[in-house]
């Protein structure tokens, strides 16, 4: 895989196909989601095909909320339509009962006729049948092609932004590493001077003083945080290079980036190092905002 395989979770595509005398369209919309959730709407009589269509989609999309609508439009010169009187009466009665119960306006004839299954072709069959599954499946594939192309296009743009944020994080980490107050020796020297000023002429044992300085210096040392931040930068770049469904992986790394940046700020005794840490947190927030849109 490569960066070309990185997809966002948002996209839209539509495809059309004529099956017999019926014009069939398939609209697919994708938005962000924690996992893969597929919802389908198919013409009456094709409900049995839904599991197969879902499996088809799941084989090509790893994550996101996917809404699929398959519709059929008969040509103007198609066979006349007929009303299923039983279905009409049932729907009208149910709607009227709800109207009385809720106080809402009673149903209209036009409204009842728009309910699926009330209006049929003259011979009482649906415009499409399960026997058309192969052609409808090809239509779904065509719409999927468009959706994935849209997701990849947006994913490529997001990947470029993510790469920029990672580069900015790396530059800030390098600045933190070069900051004199982040060096263990510098921390020890500063603490020794502060303690000597506080103690004045006190006869505190030098060994104990050195031990206290070493302990405080260890607590203020950010070397480990910087090393882990550098490791996270390398891991993030590796995920970008490999591509594929990397959204969750990068989101996890963004949380780890933030954890180390918080620790760096809490340990800092230097205004310059604190400023670097705060800037680092700002860039990490921007990074996380982008990766949460990736598949």
matplotlib code that plots the C-alpha trace (Angstrom):
import matplotlib.pyplot as plt

x = [0.0, 1.0, -0.3, -2.6, -4.6, -5.4, -9.1, -11.2, -14.5, -16.6, -17.7, -20.6, -21.2, -24.1, -24.4, -27.2, -28.1, -31.1, -32.4, -35.0, -37.1, -36.4, -33.9, -32.1, -29.9, -27.7, -26.6, -23.9, -23.0, -20.3, -19.6, -17.4, -18.0, -16.3, -16.6, -18.4, -22.1, -24.1, -27.7, -29.5, -32.8, -33.9, -37.1, -39.9, -39.3, -35.5, -35.1, -33.6, -30.7, -29.6, -27.2, -25.4, -25.1, -23.8, -21.2, -20.2, -19.7, -17.9, -15.4, -14.2, -14.8, -13.3, -14.8, -17.5, -21.3, -22.5, -25.9, -27.0, -30.2, -31.2, -34.2, -36.1, -37.8, -40.1, -40.1, -42.9, -44.4, -44.2, -47.3, -50.0, -49.8, -52.4, -53.3, -53.2, -56.6, -55.9, -52.6, -54.2, -57.0, -54.6, -52.2, -55.0, -56.7, -53.5, -52.7, -56.3, -56.0, -52.8, -54.3, -57.2, -54.8, -52.3, -54.5, -52.4, -53.9, -55.6, -53.8, -54.3, -54.7, -51.4, -49.6, -51.0, -50.2, -46.5, -46.1, -44.0, -46.1, -49.4, -48.8, -47.9, -47.4, -50.6, -49.8, -49.1, -45.3, -42.5, -40.5, -37.4, -37.0, -34.4, -33.5, -31.9, -29.4, -26.4, -27.1, -28.0, -24.8, -22.9, -24.6, -23.6, -20.0, -20.0, -21.3, -18.7, -16.0, -17.1, -17.3, -13.9, -12.4, -13.9, -12.7, -9.2, -9.1, -10.0, -7.8, -4.7, -5.4, -5.7, -2.6, -0.6, -2.0, -1.1, 2.4, 2.8, 1.6, 4.0, 6.9, 5.9, 5.8, 9.3, 10.7, 9.2, 10.6, 14.0, 13.8, 12.8, 15.8, 18.1, 16.7, 19.5, 17.0, 16.0, 19.6, 20.1, 23.5, 21.9, 19.0, 21.4, 23.6, 20.5, 19.1, 22.4, 22.7, 19.1, 19.6, 22.9, 21.2, 18.3, 20.6, 23.1, 25.7, 23.9, 26.2, 24.0, 26.0, 27.3, 26.5, 22.9, 22.7, 24.0, 21.5, 18.6, 19.8, 20.1, 16.6, 15.1, 17.0, 15.7, 12.1, 12.7, 14.5, 12.4, 14.8, 12.5, 9.5, 11.6, 12.8, 9.2, 7.9, 10.6, 9.6, 5.9, 7.0, 8.7, 5.7, 3.3, 5.4, 5.6, 1.8, 1.5, 4.0, 2.2, -1.3, -4.5, -7.0, -4.7, -7.2, -7.4, -3.6, -2.9, -5.6, -3.9, -0.5, -2.1, -3.2, 0.3, 1.8, -0.5, 0.3, 4.1, 3.5, 1.5, 4.3, 6.9, 5.0, 4.4, 8.2, 9.4, 11.0, 11.8, 9.4, 11.0, 10.5, 7.0, 6.2, 7.5, 5.3, 2.2, 2.9, 3.4, 0.0, -1.6, -0.2, -1.1, -4.8, -4.7, -3.2, -5.9, -8.7, -7.4, -6.8, -10.2, -11.6, -9.4, -10.5]
y = [0.0, 3.6, 7.1, 6.6, 4.1, 6.7, 7.6, 10.1, 8.8, 11.4, 11.2, 10.9, 9.2, 8.2, 5.8, 5.0, 2.0, 0.9, -2.6, -3.7, -0.6, 0.7, 3.4, 2.5, 4.8, 4.2, 7.0, 6.3, 8.8, 8.3, 10.3, 9.8, 6.9, 4.9, 1.7, 0.5, 1.0, 0.4, 1.4, 0.5, 1.5, -0.7, -0.8, -3.1, -6.7, -6.5, -6.7, -10.2, -8.7, -6.3, -8.7, -9.4, -5.7, -5.0, -7.7, -6.2, -2.7, -4.1, -5.8, -2.4, 0.1, -0.4, 2.4, 5.1, 5.5, 4.5, 5.3, 3.6, 4.3, 2.3, 3.7, 2.7, 5.1, 3.7, 5.4, 7.7, 5.1, 2.2, 0.1, 1.9, 1.9, 0.4, 1.0, -1.8, -1.1, -3.2, -1.5, 1.9, 1.2, -0.2, 2.8, 5.3, 3.7, 3.7, 7.3, 8.4, 6.6, 8.4, 11.7, 11.3, 10.2, 13.0, 15.8, 16.2, 16.8, 13.8, 12.0, 13.1, 10.8, 12.0, 11.3, 7.7, 7.0, 7.9, 5.1, 2.3, -0.7, 1.2, 1.9, -1.1, -1.8, -3.0, -6.6, -6.2, -6.8, -4.6, -2.8, -4.7, -8.3, -10.4, -11.9, -8.5, -8.9, -9.2, -6.0, -4.1, -5.4, -4.0, -0.7, -0.7, -1.5, 1.5, 3.8, 2.3, 3.1, 6.8, 6.9, 5.4, 7.8, 10.7, 9.4, 8.9, 12.4, 13.9, 11.4, 12.5, 16.1, 15.2, 13.1, 16.1, 18.2, 15.4, 15.2, 18.9, 18.7, 15.8, 17.9, 20.8, 18.5, 17.2, 20.7, 21.7, 18.5, 19.3, 22.8, 21.4, 19.0, 21.9, 24.1, 24.4, 24.0, 20.6, 19.2, 17.2, 18.9, 22.3, 21.3, 20.1, 23.2, 25.5, 23.6, 23.6, 27.3, 27.8, 25.6, 27.3, 30.7, 29.4, 27.7, 30.6, 29.7, 26.6, 23.6, 21.1, 18.0, 18.3, 14.7, 15.2, 18.4, 16.6, 13.8, 16.3, 18.1, 14.8, 13.8, 17.1, 17.1, 13.6, 14.8, 17.8, 15.9, 15.7, 13.5, 10.5, 12.6, 14.0, 10.5, 9.2, 12.1, 11.4, 7.8, 8.8, 11.0, 8.1, 5.8, 8.4, 8.7, 5.0, 4.7, 7.5, 5.7, 2.3, 3.9, 1.9, 2.3, 4.4, 6.7, 4.9, 4.3, 8.0, 9.1, 6.9, 8.4, 11.9, 11.0, 9.8, 13.0, 15.0, 12.9, 13.6, 17.3, 17.6, 16.0, 18.2, 21.3, 20.1, 19.4, 22.6, 25.2, 27.4, 29.8, 29.1, 25.3, 25.9, 28.0, 25.2, 22.7, 24.9, 25.4, 21.6, 21.0, 23.4, 21.5, 18.2, 19.4, 20.3, 16.9, 15.0, 17.0, 15.8, 12.2, 11.7, 12.2, 9.4, 5.8]
z = [0.0, -0.3, 0.3, -2.7, -0.6, 2.1, 2.1, 4.0, 5.4, 3.5, -0.1, -2.5, -5.8, -8.0, -10.9, -13.4, -15.4, -17.6, -16.7, -19.2, -19.6, -16.1, -15.3, -12.1, -10.0, -7.0, -4.7, -2.1, 0.6, 3.2, 6.4, 9.4, 11.7, 14.5, 12.5, 9.4, 9.3, 6.1, 5.6, 2.4, 0.8, -2.1, -4.2, -3.0, -3.6, -3.4, 0.3, 0.1, -1.9, 0.9, 2.7, -0.5, -1.3, 2.2, 1.8, -1.5, 0.1, 3.2, 0.9, -0.4, 2.4, 5.8, 7.9, 7.8, 7.9, 4.4, 3.1, -0.1, -2.0, -5.0, -6.9, -10.1, -12.5, -15.1, -18.6, -19.5, -21.9, -19.4, -18.7, -16.8, -13.0, -10.7, -7.1, -4.6, -3.0, 0.0, 0.7, 0.1, 2.6, 5.2, 5.0, 4.9, 8.0, 9.9, 9.0, 9.9, 13.3, 14.1, 13.0, 15.4, 18.2, 17.7, 16.4, 13.3, 9.9, 8.3, 5.4, 1.8, -1.2, -2.7, 0.6, 0.8, -2.9, -2.2, 0.3, -1.1, -2.2, -2.7, -6.4, -8.6, -12.2, -13.9, -13.5, -9.8, -10.0, -8.9, -11.5, -10.5, -9.4, -7.5, -10.9, -11.7, -8.9, -11.1, -13.0, -9.9, -8.3, -11.2, -10.7, -7.0, -8.0, -10.4, -7.6, -5.2, -7.8, -7.7, -3.9, -3.4, -6.0, -4.1, -0.7, -2.1, -3.6, -0.2, 1.6, -0.4, 0.5, 4.1, 4.1, 2.8, 5.7, 8.2, 6.8, 7.3, 10.9, 11.6, 10.1, 12.4, 15.4, 14.6, 14.3, 17.7, 19.3, 17.9, 19.3, 22.7, 22.5, 21.8, 24.5, 27.2, 30.0, 28.7, 29.2, 32.4, 33.2, 32.8, 35.0, 37.7, 37.6, 37.8, 40.8, 42.6, 42.3, 43.5, 46.5, 47.4, 47.3, 49.5, 52.0, 52.3, 55.0, 56.0, 56.7, 54.8, 54.0, 50.4, 49.6, 50.7, 48.7, 45.6, 46.1, 46.4, 43.2, 41.4, 42.4, 41.4, 38.1, 37.3, 37.9, 35.6, 32.9, 29.6, 27.7, 27.8, 26.6, 23.7, 22.7, 22.8, 20.7, 18.1, 18.1, 17.5, 14.6, 13.0, 13.5, 12.1, 9.0, 8.6, 8.7, 6.1, 3.8, 4.1, 3.6, 4.0, 6.9, 9.2, 10.8, 14.1, 14.3, 13.7, 16.2, 18.8, 18.0, 18.3, 21.8, 22.7, 21.2, 23.5, 26.5, 26.1, 25.3, 28.6, 30.5, 28.9, 29.9, 33.5, 33.9, 32.3, 34.5, 31.5, 29.8, 26.5, 26.9, 28.1, 25.0, 22.8, 24.6, 24.2, 20.5, 20.2, 21.8, 19.3, 16.3, 17.8, 18.1, 14.4, 13.6, 15.5, 13.8, 10.5, 11.3, 12.7, 9.2, 7.8, 7.3]

ax = plt.figure().add_subplot(projection="3d")
ax.plot(x, y, z, "-o")
ax.set_aspect("equal")
plt.show()
